[in-house]
Amino acid sequence: MTPPAPGGTTAAADARIPARHPFAAHLRRAAAAERSAPHAPWTPQDGPLPALYLSHGAPMLFEMTGWMTELHDWARALPRPRAVLIVSAHWESAPLSISGSEPAELVHDFGGFDPMYYRMRYDTPAATELARQVAGLMPHTEPVHEHRDRGLDHGAWVPLKIMYPGADIPVLQLSMPTHDPGRLLDLGRRLRSLRETGVLVIGSGYMTHGLPFLDWSRPEQVPGWSSEFDAWAAEALHRGDIDELADFRNRAPGMPYAHPTVEHFTPLFVTLGAATDPTAPPTTAIDGYALGLARRSFQTA
């Protein structure tokens, strides 16, 4: 599998997307932005990259122009990373594991969408150097296993395909081996030094994810459990109250409706652990709601 030339786009792989599709328009806007002002690459003079927590959406995100624009603008507001390490809600696996460091087939782990989304590709360059870095940061008691045939799941490739459509940045996915906030904070701390080498560390989830409790006949309605949980999380993050966040199962309003399963919230603790100061208020990059779910996404210093 040959990665595209640096600075290119995934247009060839996405040729099956109709020209009027919102994602095709997004690719055109992204290409125009790159021609107008090439995305400056990270240098040591930029200092550590931030750590990100993002709400990633499903393939329907490729049909949401406003959200795609927010994600792409956020990416371009940061230096272009040397590599991306991403923890997704959709790979819960212990012991700690990484995806294939050589390009592998994407994981199309969703159902009921247009066939075009199952043909999408994201052929990024090999991430062998990053795989070595990650393995070197882990204690000998917790070695990292590489699943060489595992590609990125949709919690990784959907937002990254929008943020970095050129597919010219190495990407490695790290499994989420636990939902214990303390252990995930520790995992993030081990990854913190990667930011100093131009690696963008991302926790990918969704600030609220109560899919079973949505009223699909009223997609614009924001349930109380969604707005209340989002407001609680925003306030706790602003205060730097890690203990409050870690006890979300007991303290957060809207539970368990906001997170009947917790895998879309807990990547947040990897992000906070990777921050220079986990208690410092993060910067919100995206907020609001989509289909009633909170899209809150932020970066830490």
N, C-alpha and C positions, 0 to 999 in steps of 0.2 A: 504494500500500500504506500503510494508516494504522496507525501504531504505537498500542499500547494506552495508556490514560491512566496517568500516573505512579502507582505504588503498586498497580497492578492485577496480575492474574495472566494466564497464558496458558491459562486454563481453557477459554475459548471455542474456541481453536484445538485444544485437546486433548480436546474433548468426545467424540471417538471412542474414547478410552481407557476400557476397562471400569472401573467404579467400584472393583472389587477389585484392579485392577492395582497393583503396588507404587509406580509413579510417581504414580498418582492419589492414593494415600495420602500420598506425599511432598508433593504440592501442597497437600493439606489441612493437613498439619503446618506447612508453610511459611506458609500463610495465617494459621494460628492464632498462630504465633510473631510474625508482623508485627502482628497485632491486639493481642497482649499487650504487645509492646515494639517499636515502629516502628524500623526500621534507621536509625541516625543517619547523615546524610550527611557526607562528608568536608568539613572546613574547613581553611584554612591553619594554624590552631592545632594541628591534628593532626600537622603535619609531613609529610614524604614518605611515601607509601604504600610498603609493601614490594614487592619483585618476587617473583613466584611461579614455581616449577616444579611442574607437576602431572602425574600419570599419569592419562590421560583415559579409558581404557576405550572400549569400543564400545557400540552400542545396548543390549547386555545389561546395561550399567551401570544402566539404568532399571529393572532387576529386582532390584538389589542394595540393599536397604533400608539396611544398615549403612553402606555406602560413600556412598550419597547423603546420609545424615545427616551424615557426617563432612565432606563437601564443603560442605554448606549451613551447618553450624555454623562452619566455617572462614571462609566468606564473611561471616557475620554477626559474627564476632569482629573483623573489620576495619571501619573506616569505609566507608560505602557510596560507591564511587568515582563520580567524575563521568563517567568513560568507561573502557573496557577496550581495551587493545591486546594482541593475542594472536598469537604465532608458533606454528603447529601443525606437527607432523611430516608432515602430509598435504598441505602445499603447498610443494614444493621447486621454486622458480622463480627464475631469474636472467634479466635484471636484477631488482633489488629492486622488489617490487610490493606494492600494497595492494588489498584487496577493495573493492567498491563502497561509497562513503561514504553513499549512499542505500540503503535496504533493498532487498535482492535475494533471489532464491530460494535456499534452503539447498542445499548440496551434499550429497546423500545417497550418499556414496562408500563404500558397503559392500554386501555381498550375503548372501542367505540368511537374513534376519531377517523377523520378522512384518511384514506389510504396514503395520501402524499406524505403524511407525517411519519409513516413507517418506512419510507424510502429516504428520509433525510439522512445526511451524513455530516460528520464533523471531524475531518481527517487532520488532526493536529500533529506537529512534529513529535518525535520521540522524546520522552521525559526521563531518559535513563539517568541523567545527572541528578535530577530532583529526586528520583527514587533512591539513589545512593545517599543523598543528603538526609532524607527522611529516615532511612534505616539507621544512619549514624546517630540520629538524635534520640533513638529509643534505647532504654536500658536493656542489658543482656537478658534480663528476666522477661522481657516482652518483645521478642523479635517480630519483625514485620514479614508477613507472607505475601508474596506477589502472585496474584491471579493473572497469569500472562494472557489468557484469552478473554478476560473481562474488560469490556469497554465502559464508557461513561453511561450512567443511567440518566433519566430525563431530569432529575433534580440537579444534574451537573450540565449536561449538554444543552438543554433548552435555554437557560439564561445566558450561558457563555456564548452560544451561537448568536444571540442577540447583542451581547456586549462586545464581543470580539469576533465579528463575522468573517474576518480574514482567515481564521483557523490557522494562524501562523505563530501561535504561542503554545509551548508545551503545556499539557494539562495532565495532572495525576489526581486520581480520586483516592481518598482514604476512607476506610470503612468506619462506621460508628460502633465501637465494640461494647458500649454500655449506654444506659440512659441516666446513670448516676451523675448529677451535676459536678460533684467534687472531682470525680475521676476524669470527666470531660474537661474541666478547668485545668487539671494537671496535664492532660494531653495537649491542650492549647498552649500551655507554658513551654512545653518541649518544642513546639513548633515556632515559638516567638522569634527565634534568631533567624528563621528563614526570611522574615520580612526585611532584615538588614541586607540581604543579598538580592533583593528585587523580586522576591516571590510573593504573590498575592495569596493570602490565606483566606478562604471563604467557608463559612458555615451556611448551608443552603437548606431552608425549611419553608415555613409559612407561619406568620405570627398567630393566625388562628386557622384551624383546619377541621372544623366540625362538619364535614361533608354530609354525614347522615342526618343532620338536623336542619339543613337548609330547606327553604321553601322554593323549589325550582320553578314554580309558577310565578314567583315574584323575585326575579334575579337581582333587582336593584335594592331590595329591602335588606337592611343591615340588622341582623338579630341583636338583641340586647346582650346576649352572652359574648358575641364577637366584639362589639364596641367596648363593653366593660372590661374584657380581658386585655384588649389593646391599650386602653387608657391606663390600666393598672401596670402593664409592662412598661409603657412609656415613662410613667412616673418613677417606677423602681429603677429603671435604667438611668434616668436623670439624677436620681439621688445616689447612684452607685451602690445600691443595696443588694449585694450579691446574695446575702442570706435570704432576703425576701424572694428573689427570683428563684433561688434553688429550692425553695419550699412551695413552688407554684401549685403543686397538686392540692395543697391544703389552704393556701392563702389567696390564690387568684380568684376573683369573681368570674363567673361564667364556666368554671370547671364542673364537670368534665365535658361539657358541651363544646367548649372551644378547642379541646384536645382530647377526644375520646381515646386516642392513642397518642403518645407524647413525642413521637419521632420527628415531628416537624417543628417542635419548639426546642428540643435539646441541642441541636447544632449551635444554638446561640451560645452555649457555654464553651464550646471550642473557640468561638470567636472572641469571647471575653477573656478566656485564658491566654490567647495569643496577643492580647493588647498589652501595651507597655504598662498601663495602669488599669486593671479591670474595673476599678471603681470610678474612673473618670467618665463624665457624661459623654456618650457617643454622639456623633452627628447623624441626624436622620437624613437619609437621602431620598426615600420614597415613603409615602404614607397613603392613607385613604383605603378604599375597599374595592374588591372585585368579586362579584357574585356573592356579596355579603361577608367575605373573608378579609381580614386585615392584611394589607400588603406591606406593613411596616418593615423597612430595611434600613440598615445603618452601617456606619463605619466607625471604628475605634482608632485612636492614635497609637 
